[in-house]
């Protein structure tokens, strides 16, 4: 399958995609990141109410992820700056890891996948930062798009 890169012009120079003529639609994307902490660390923080000296681990990660999702256009060079209508998180604490799901939604001419992926990624980085003093064995893995809808093509992982 030959892919066409929409961010490259005929001379292979990068540029932002012109979305000016597109119609606005409601768009939504979900992305996921996983932070492996191990069972012992999960139990340690569950017993502490997910608090440490830096503050509330999961709430801080949600706030950081939301802030990052809103700044995606400043972080990824060819992303359009978007005004999100909504950004929400699910933190699924499992036996050895935390599965972070970020959902972003807006009414616009372009998709919101990168915002959801940046939100999930930065939430994962924040959990890593807040827990790294307990273990150097933390691992952030598998940041991926779970779904997108409202644009030219929908996707479901």
C-alpha positions as CSV (number, residue, x, y, z in Angstrom):
1,X,0.0,0.0,0.0
2,X,1.5,3.3,-1.1
3,X,1.0,6.0,1.5
4,X,0.7,9.6,0.6
5,X,2.1,12.0,3.2
6,X,-0.3,14.9,3.5
7,X,2.3,17.0,5.3
8,X,4.8,17.0,2.4
9,X,4.5,19.1,-0.8
10,X,5.6,18.2,-4.3
11,X,9.2,19.1,-3.4
12,X,9.1,17.0,-0.2
13,X,9.0,20.1,1.9
14,X,7.0,19.9,5.1
15,X,3.9,22.1,5.6
16,X,0.7,22.2,7.6
17,X,-2.2,20.7,5.8
18,X,-4.7,23.3,4.6
19,X,-8.0,22.5,6.2
20,X,-9.7,25.8,5.3
21,X,-12.1,24.3,2.8
22,X,-13.1,21.4,5.0
23,X,-16.4,21.3,6.8
24,X,-16.4,21.3,10.6
25,X,-17.8,18.2,12.3
26,X,-17.8,16.8,15.8
27,X,-14.7,14.7,16.2
28,X,-13.6,12.4,18.9
29,X,-10.5,10.4,19.6
30,X,-9.4,8.0,22.3
31,X,-5.8,7.1,23.1
32,X,-4.2,4.9,25.6
33,X,-0.8,4.7,27.4
34,X,0.2,2.1,29.9
35,X,2.6,2.6,32.9
36,X,4.0,-0.6,34.4
37,X,4.8,-0.2,38.1
38,X,4.8,-3.7,39.4
39,X,2.5,-5.3,42.0
40,X,4.5,-4.1,45.0
41,X,4.5,-0.5,44.0
42,X,0.8,-0.5,43.0
43,X,0.0,-2.0,46.5
44,X,2.3,0.7,48.1
45,X,0.5,3.6,46.5
46,X,-3.0,2.1,46.9
47,X,-2.3,1.8,50.7
48,X,-1.2,5.5,50.6
49,X,-4.4,6.6,48.8
50,X,-2.3,7.3,45.7
51,X,-0.6,10.2,47.5
52,X,3.1,10.9,47.9
53,X,5.3,13.9,48.9
54,X,4.6,15.5,45.5
55,X,0.8,15.3,46.0
56,X,-2.0,13.2,44.5
57,X,-0.5,11.0,41.8
58,X,-3.5,10.2,39.6
59,X,-5.2,13.6,39.9
60,X,-1.9,15.3,39.0
61,X,-1.5,13.0,36.0
62,X,-5.0,13.9,34.8
63,X,-4.3,17.6,35.1
64,X,-1.0,17.3,33.3
65,X,-2.5,15.2,30.5
66,X,-5.3,17.8,30.1
67,X,-2.8,20.7,29.9
68,X,-0.7,18.8,27.4
69,X,-3.6,17.9,25.2
70,X,-4.5,21.6,25.0
71,X,-0.9,22.4,24.0
72,X,-0.5,19.7,21.3
73,X,-0.3,22.3,18.5
74,X,2.7,23.9,20.3
75,X,4.4,20.5,20.8
76,X,4.0,18.8,17.5
77,X,5.2,21.1,14.7
78,X,2.6,20.5,12.0
79,X,-0.4,19.9,14.2
80,X,-3.1,22.6,14.0
81,X,-3.8,24.5,17.2
82,X,-7.2,23.3,18.3
83,X,-9.6,24.5,21.0
84,X,-10.8,21.3,22.7
85,X,-14.4,21.1,23.7
86,X,-13.7,18.2,26.1
87,X,-10.8,16.2,27.4
88,X,-11.3,13.4,29.9
89,X,-9.3,10.5,31.5
90,X,-9.9,7.1,32.8
91,X,-7.2,5.6,35.1
92,X,-7.6,1.9,35.3
93,X,-5.4,0.6,38.1
94,X,-4.6,-3.0,37.5
95,X,-2.5,-5.5,39.4
96,X,0.8,-4.4,38.0
97,X,0.1,-1.4,35.8
98,X,-2.1,1.7,35.2
99,X,-4.0,1.9,31.9
100,X,-4.6,5.5,31.0
101,X,-7.3,6.4,28.5
102,X,-7.6,9.9,27.2
103,X,-10.7,11.0,25.2
104,X,-10.7,14.3,23.4
105,X,-13.6,15.9,21.5
106,X,-14.2,19.1,19.5
107,X,-16.2,20.5,16.6
108,X,-13.6,21.4,14.0
109,X,-12.2,20.8,10.5
110,X,-9.4,18.4,11.6
111,X,-9.1,15.4,13.8
112,X,-8.2,15.3,17.5
113,X,-6.1,12.1,17.5
114,X,-2.8,13.7,18.4
115,X,-4.4,15.6,21.3
116,X,-5.6,12.3,22.8
117,X,-2.3,10.7,22.3
118,X,-0.3,13.6,23.8
119,X,-2.7,13.7,26.7
120,X,-2.3,10.0,27.4
121,X,1.5,10.2,27.0
122,X,2.0,13.1,29.3
123,X,-0.3,11.6,31.9
124,X,1.9,8.5,31.8
125,X,5.1,10.6,32.1
126,X,3.6,12.4,35.1
127,X,2.9,9.1,36.8
128,X,6.4,8.0,36.1
129,X,7.8,11.3,37.5
130,X,5.8,11.1,40.6
131,X,6.6,7.4,41.3
132,X,10.3,7.2,40.1
133,X,11.7,7.7,43.6
134,X,10.2,4.3,44.7
135,X,11.6,2.3,41.8
136,X,13.8,2.7,38.7
137,X,11.9,-0.3,37.1
138,X,8.9,1.7,35.9
139,X,8.1,1.4,32.2
140,X,5.9,3.4,30.0
141,X,4.7,1.3,27.1
142,X,2.2,1.1,24.3
143,X,0.9,4.5,23.6
144,X,-1.7,4.0,20.9
145,X,-4.8,5.3,19.2
146,X,-7.9,3.3,20.3
147,X,-10.5,5.1,18.1
148,X,-11.4,8.2,16.2
149,X,-14.6,9.4,14.7
150,X,-16.2,12.3,12.9
151,X,-13.8,12.9,10.1
152,X,-13.2,11.4,6.6
153,X,-12.5,8.0,8.1
154,X,-13.4,6.4,11.4
155,X,-11.0,4.0,13.2
156,X,-11.5,1.4,15.9
157,X,-8.6,-0.6,17.3
